[in-house]
């Protein structure tokens, strides 16, 4: 199936201004007039392929933001200077799956330089920034000290600038903050400054002190893969003290298979066991599940319904993509998209050779459906199909959500087939071409993820000690109901 999807993506080529066959000069400057014309032309092309381009930001507002940004381009810009202008513009689309990144040769070059801030941080619910790890040679930097400024710039200004550059679905913030908690130094390097020396101001126990730190290479840092590795079993299940615990680290069919598991078989056996042992409470841990195969998420959802239910309401594509489907090789693989009466978008009708896009049709309940109390543990890295699953269960009253607002949109996302292109300055862009609309209340959580029934805010002590506050809260909640 994966090879089929790759083949299909090749059918929908997005024509952009490519320099793929040219040697890339990382020190090259781009003329201001070129930057302005490229940016407007390329956004017009992306808008023609991206069905969710104006899902959260109107055309009028988006055009105004682009124009005001380009007015600040008064001279030639280097690659990194230009990148720092357009990265927040693409984030303004409000789409997790739309990305623009620096050229690989540029990333490779800066990875070899000691230009990363040698600190890891935690940003709490009040946007205070605390030191959690110190990778510098200066061991006097206080862990849990509050970071106040970097190179004379107040930390609140830095966080605001970084948050504006990180893509998320709609107006979601939990995914952005979690991304910074995991990779603050990398975001600082790409969006703020590339330097080998940092002067940081830290408040520790009411005393302010400045520290001069030397930059380091990337090897020392924590990443999402350290917390949620993809080279081990992605599914686990147990019943303990009469409570079921299901961990779904990833919905990706290929990742699950790579680690020797079969999603549908595993889930079926788990729910068969829950039914057999008449378990009344089920905790599903979805934290750091960034999505994957939609069919797996829809399958899991089917175990919480005892009658036919809706998963997606519809899938939409732009007129330009619809026309590509209706000609050439596209006709071999896809049904003809149907025009809508609004929004100039077309209803996607799925594929002829696979049911991968068919979850907008009524879904059948699973045999061993669970009717007990269900609790979903969530955080800002619950994205894409994981966020869809959470939204469907929450909207239908099938589960209580505990933790953080999910990172993916409650109303759905734009993803599916995601062809890549190369922009004029060499930046790599990914453009999703299918807009998924979840079968949920259209007026609820617009521009947000699923809002938890029981929000959990971590402290810096919780983060450093890796205390599982959400699970502790859930266990107390279950005990109160027994």
C-alpha positions in Angstrom: 0.0 0.0 0.0 2.8 2.4 0.8 4.4 2.0 -2.6 0.9 2.7 -4.2 0.6 5.9 -2.3 4.1 7.0 -3.3 3.2 6.2 -6.9 0.0 8.3 -6.6 1.8 11.2 -5.1 4.0 11.3 -8.2 0.8 11.9 -10.3 0.2 15.2 -8.5 3.3 17.2 -9.1 3.3 20.7 -7.8 5.1 23.0 -10.3 7.5 25.2 -8.3 10.7 27.1 -9.1 13.3 24.4 -8.7 17.1 24.7 -8.2 17.5 21.0 -7.5 20.1 20.4 -10.2 22.2 23.4 -9.3 25.0 23.6 -6.7 23.7 25.5 -3.7 25.6 28.4 -2.3 24.7 28.8 1.4 26.2 32.3 1.5 24.4 33.6 -1.6 22.2 36.6 -1.2 18.8 37.0 -3.0 17.7 40.4 -4.3 14.8 42.0 -2.6 12.7 42.2 -5.8 13.3 38.5 -6.4 12.2 37.6 -2.9 9.0 39.6 -3.2 8.0 38.1 -6.6 9.0 34.6 -5.6 7.0 34.7 -2.4 3.8 35.9 -4.0 4.1 33.5 -7.0 4.8 30.5 -4.8 2.0 31.2 -2.3 -0.4 31.4 -5.3 0.8 28.0 -6.5 0.5 26.4 -3.0 -3.0 27.9 -2.6 -4.1 26.2 -5.8 -3.2 22.8 -4.5 -3.8 23.1 -0.7 -7.6 22.7 0.1 -7.2 24.0 3.7 -5.1 27.0 2.8 -7.8 29.4 4.1 -9.3 27.1 6.7 -8.2 29.3 9.6 -6.9 32.5 8.1 -9.0 34.4 5.5 -7.5 35.3 2.2 -7.8 39.0 3.1 -5.9 38.6 6.3 -3.3 36.2 4.8 -2.6 38.6 1.9 -2.2 41.5 4.4 0.3 39.5 6.5 2.3 38.6 3.4 2.3 42.1 2.2 3.4 43.6 5.6 6.2 41.0 5.8 7.5 41.7 2.3 7.5 45.5 3.1 10.2 44.7 5.6 12.4 43.3 2.8 14.4 46.4 1.8 17.7 44.8 0.8 19.1 41.5 -0.4 18.8 38.6 2.1 20.9 35.5 2.7 19.3 32.1 2.8 18.7 32.1 6.5 17.4 35.7 6.5 14.9 34.9 3.8 13.9 31.6 5.6 13.2 33.6 8.8 10.8 35.8 6.8 8.7 33.1 5.1 8.7 30.3 7.8 6.1 32.2 9.9 4.1 32.9 6.8 3.7 29.2 6.1 2.9 28.6 9.8 0.1 31.2 9.4 -1.8 28.7 7.2 -2.6 26.7 10.4 -1.6 23.3 9.0 0.6 20.8 10.7 1.3 19.0 7.5 2.5 22.0 5.5 6.2 22.6 6.0 8.9 24.6 4.5 12.5 23.7 5.5 16.0 24.9 4.8 17.9 23.1 2.0 19.6 19.9 3.1 23.0 21.2 2.2 22.4 24.2 4.5 21.3 22.0 7.4 24.3 19.7 6.9 26.6 22.7 7.0 25.3 24.2 10.2 25.1 20.8 12.0 28.9 20.8 11.8 29.2 24.1 13.7 29.0 24.5 17.5 26.1 27.0 17.3 23.5 25.4 19.5 22.6 26.9 22.9 23.9 24.2 25.3 20.7 24.2 27.4 17.4 22.4 27.4 14.3 24.1 28.8 10.8 23.6 30.0 8.1 26.2 29.4 5.3 26.0 31.9 1.6 27.0 31.6 2.5 30.7 32.4 5.2 30.7 29.7 8.0 30.8 32.2 11.1 29.1 30.9 13.2 26.9 33.1 16.6 25.2 32.6 16.2 21.4 32.7 19.6 20.3 31.3 23.0 22.0 31.0 25.3 20.7 28.3 27.8 23.5 28.6 31.3 23.3 30.2 30.1 25.8 32.8 28.5 23.5 35.5 27.4 26.4 37.7 24.3 27.1 35.5 21.5 26.3 37.9 19.0 23.6 36.9 15.4 24.8 37.4 16.7 28.4 37.1 14.4 30.7 35.2 15.8 31.8 31.9 15.2 35.6 31.5 17.1 36.5 28.3 19.5 35.3 25.7 22.0 37.7 24.1 20.2 40.7 25.7 16.8 39.7 24.1 14.0 39.0 26.7 12.9 35.4 26.7 9.2 36.3 26.2 10.1 38.0 22.9 12.1 34.9 21.8 9.3 32.5 22.7 6.7 34.7 20.9 8.8 34.7 17.7 9.4 31.0 17.8 5.8 30.1 18.4 4.8 32.1 15.4 7.2 30.1 13.2 6.1 26.6 14.4 3.3 25.1 12.3 0.2 23.7 14.0 -3.4 23.0 13.1 -5.4 26.1 13.6 -4.5 28.2 16.7 -3.2 25.3 18.7 -0.4 26.1 21.2 0.3 22.8 23.1 2.1 21.3 20.1 4.2 24.4 19.7 5.2 24.5 23.3 6.0 20.8 23.5 8.2 21.2 20.3 10.1 23.9 22.1 10.4 21.8 25.3 12.1 19.1 23.2 14.1 21.2 20.7 14.4 24.8 21.9 18.0 25.2 20.9 17.3 24.0 17.3 14.4 26.4 16.9 16.5 29.2 18.3 19.3 28.5 15.9 17.1 28.4 12.8 14.8 31.3 13.7 16.8 33.7 15.9 20.6 33.5 15.6 23.4 31.3 14.5 26.2 32.1 16.9 29.0 30.3 18.8 28.6 32.3 22.1 25.6 32.9 24.3 25.1 35.3 27.1 22.2 34.1 29.2 20.5 35.8 32.2 19.0 33.4 34.8 17.0 34.0 37.9 17.7 31.4 40.6 16.1 31.8 44.0 15.5 35.5 43.4 19.0 36.3 42.3 19.8 37.3 38.7 23.1 36.2 37.2 24.6 36.3 33.7 26.5 33.3 32.2 28.6 33.2 29.0 28.2 29.8 27.3 29.9 28.3 24.3 27.7 26.7 21.6 27.7 23.0 21.0 27.0 20.4 18.3 23.6 18.6 18.1 24.6 15.2 19.6 23.7 15.9 23.2 20.1 16.8 22.9 16.9 15.0 23.7 14.5 14.5 20.8 11.0 13.1 20.3 12.6 9.8 19.2 14.2 9.5 22.6 10.8 9.7 24.3 8.8 7.8 21.7 11.2 5.6 19.8 10.0 3.9 16.6 12.4 1.0 16.8 10.5 -0.9 19.5 7.0 -2.3 19.9 4.4 0.4 19.4 1.5 -1.4 21.0 1.2 -2.7 24.6 -1.8 -3.9 26.7 -2.3 -5.2 30.2 -5.0 -5.6 32.8 -4.0 -4.6 36.2 -6.2 -4.4 39.3 -9.3 -4.7 37.1 -8.2 -1.8 34.8 -7.2 -2.1 31.2 -4.1 -0.2 30.0 -3.6 0.2 26.2 -0.6 2.1 24.9 -0.8 3.1 21.2 2.5 4.8 20.4 1.9 5.1 16.6 -0.9 4.3 14.1 1.6 3.8 11.3 1.1 0.4 9.7 4.7 0.3 8.4 6.2 1.3 11.8 4.0 -1.2 13.7 4.8 -4.0 11.2 8.6 -3.2 11.3 8.5 -4.0 15.0 6.8 -7.3 14.6 3.2 -6.4 15.4 -0.1 -6.5 13.5 -2.4 -3.6 14.6 -5.8 -5.1 13.8 -4.9 -8.5 15.3 -3.4 -6.9 18.4 -6.4 -4.6 19.0 -8.9 -7.4 18.4 -7.3 -9.7 21.0 -7.0 -6.8 23.5 -10.7 -6.0 23.3 -11.7 -9.6 23.2 -9.8 -10.0 26.5 -11.5 -6.9 27.9 -14.9 -8.4 27.0 -14.1 -11.8 28.4 -12.9 -10.4 31.7 -15.7 -7.8 31.9 -13.3 -4.9 32.6 -15.1 -1.7 33.4 -12.3 0.9 33.0 -9.9 1.3 30.1 -7.0 3.8 29.9 -5.6 4.5 26.5 -2.2 6.3 26.4 -1.9 8.3 23.1 0.8 10.8 24.2 3.4 11.4 21.6 1.4 9.5 19.0 1.9 11.7 16.0 -0.5 9.8 13.8 -0.1 7.4 10.9 -2.4 5.0 9.1 -6.0 6.4 9.1 -7.4 2.9 8.8 -5.8 1.9 12.1 -7.3 4.9 14.0 -10.7 4.3 12.5 -10.5 0.6 13.4 -9.7 1.4 17.0 -12.6 3.9 17.1 -15.0 1.1 15.9 -14.5 -0.7 19.3 -16.3 2.0 21.1 -19.6 1.9 19.1 -22.4 -0.6 19.1 -24.0 0.8 15.9 -22.9 2.3 12.6 -21.1 5.6 13.1 -19.4 8.4 11.2 -15.7 9.0 11.3 -14.9 11.6 8.7 -17.7 13.8 7.3 -15.9 14.4 4.0 -12.6 14.9 2.1 -12.1 17.9 -0.1 -9.5 18.8 -2.8 -9.0 22.0 -4.8 -10.2 22.4 -8.3 -6.7 22.1 -9.7 -6.1 18.7 -8.0 -9.6 17.5 -9.1 -8.8 18.3 -12.7 -5.5 16.3 -12.5 -7.4 13.3 -11.1 -9.8 13.5 -14.1 -7.1 13.1 -16.7 -4.2 10.9 -17.5 -3.1 8.2 -15.0 -5.2 9.7 -12.3 -8.3 8.2 -13.9 -6.8 4.7 -13.4 -6.5 5.1 -9.6 -9.2 7.5 -8.4 -12.9 8.1 -8.6 -13.9 11.4 -10.2 -14.1 14.2 -7.5 -17.5 15.9 -7.2 -17.8 19.7 -7.2 -19.4 21.2 -4.1 -21.8 24.1 -4.1 -19.5 26.2 -1.9 -15.8 27.1 -1.3 -14.8 26.1 -4.8 -13.6 22.8 -3.5 -14.4 19.3 -4.8 -15.5 16.3 -2.8 -12.9 13.5 -2.9 -14.5 10.2 -3.7 -11.7 7.8 -2.7 -9.5 5.4 -4.7 -10.5 2.6 -7.0 -7.8 0.1 -5.8 -7.8 0.8 -2.0 -10.2 1.8 0.8 -7.5 4.0 2.3 -9.6 7.2 1.8 -13.1 5.7 2.4 -13.5 6.5 6.1 -16.0 9.3 5.2 -18.5 6.5 4.6 -20.5 5.1 7.5 -18.3 2.8 9.7 -19.4 -0.5 11.2 -18.9 -1.3 14.9 -16.4 -3.9 15.9 -17.5 -7.2 17.4 -16.0 -6.8 20.9 -17.0 -3.2 21.4 -16.2 -1.7 24.8 -19.0 -0.1 26.8 -17.1 0.7 30.0 -15.4 3.9 31.1 -12.6 5.0 28.8 -9.9 7.6 29.5 -7.6 9.0 26.8 -4.2 10.4 27.9 -3.2 13.1 25.5 -0.6 15.8 24.9 0.4 18.3 22.3 2.1 15.7 20.1 -1.2 13.8 19.5 -1.5 14.7 15.8 -3.1 13.8 12.6 -4.9 10.4 12.8 -4.3 10.3 16.5 -6.0 13.6 16.9 -8.9 12.4 14.7 -9.5 9.4 16.9 -9.5 11.5 20.0 -11.9 14.0 18.5 -14.4 11.3 17.4 -14.5 9.6 20.8 -14.7 12.9 22.6 -17.5 14.3 20.4 -19.5 11.1 20.7 -19.1 10.9 24.5 -17.2 7.7 24.3 -14.2 8.7 26.5 -12.9 11.3 28.9 -9.8 13.1 27.8 -7.1 13.8 30.3 -3.9 15.8 29.8 -3.2 18.5 27.2 -5.2 19.7 24.3 -4.3 17.5 21.3 -2.0 19.0 18.7 -4.1 18.0 15.7 -7.3 19.8 14.8 -10.6 18.7 16.4 -12.4 19.5 13.1 -9.8 17.5 11.1 -6.6 18.3 9.2 -5.2 18.7 5.7 -2.9 15.8 4.9 -3.3 12.6 2.8 -1.0 12.7 -0.2 1.8 15.2 0.4 4.1 15.9 -2.6 7.3 17.8 -2.1 8.7 20.7 -4.1 11.7 23.0 -4.2 11.2 26.7 -3.9 13.3 29.3 -5.7 15.7 29.8 -2.8 16.2 26.1 -2.5 13.8 25.6 0.5 12.0 22.3 0.6 8.2 22.5 0.8 5.6 19.8 1.6 2.0 20.5 0.4 -0.9 18.2 1.6 -3.6 18.0 -1.0 -6.6 16.5 0.9 -8.7 18.3 3.5 -10.2 15.9 6.0 -13.3 17.1 7.9 -14.1 15.0 11.0 -17.7 13.9 11.7 -17.9 16.1 14.8 -19.9 19.2 15.9 -18.8 21.8 13.4 -19.2 24.6 15.9 -17.0 23.0 18.6 -13.3 23.6 19.2 -12.9 25.4 15.9 -9.2 26.0 15.3 -8.3 24.0 18.4 -7.5 20.4 19.2 -9.6 18.3 21.5 -9.9 20.2 24.8 -9.4 17.9 27.7 -12.2 17.1 30.2 -9.5 17.2 32.8 -6.6 19.5 31.9 -3.2 18.6 33.4 -0.5 21.2 33.6 3.0 19.9 34.3 5.6 21.8 36.4 9.3 21.9 35.8 9.7 19.4 38.6 7.3 17.0 36.9 9.1 17.4 33.6 12.6 16.7 35.1 11.5 13.8 37.2 9.3 12.4 34.4 6.5 12.1 36.8 3.4 10.8 35.1 0.9 13.3 36.5 -1.8 12.5 34.0 -1.8 8.8 34.8 -1.8 9.4 38.5 -4.8 11.7 38.1 -6.6 9.1 36.0 -6.0 6.3 38.6 -7.4 8.6 41.4 -10.4 9.4 39.2 -11.1 5.7 38.6 -10.8 4.9 42.3 -13.3 7.6 43.1 -15.8 5.9 40.8 -15.4 2.3 42.1 
